[in-house]
Amino acid sequence: MPDGAIFNHETVQLDGESFAACEFRDCRLVYAGGEPPSFADCRFENCEWRQEGAAAHTLAYLKAIWSVGAKAPVQALIKEVTGAQR
């Protein structure tokens, strides 16, 4: 994507994209499980973050293992994502 792009009321596919100094206003941001996007100095205002395809399946899997009592692996992933100390 071009640096400094402004997205307004759009659906933006994130897989494999790089965004620098972009603004997202009232957008639907969609990740489908491909190459993760990268963001540098971007702003997000009132956006909806959606997961589809493989990304949605991964979230469903995490919900399933959580629901059967395997909370520790999910909590470990959350700590890894957030950088929280173990």
Summary of the structure (lengths in Angstrom):
residues: 86
radius of gyration: 15.2
end to end distance: 36.5
largest distance: 44.8
contacts: 200
relative contact order: 0.15
helix: 31%
strand: 30%
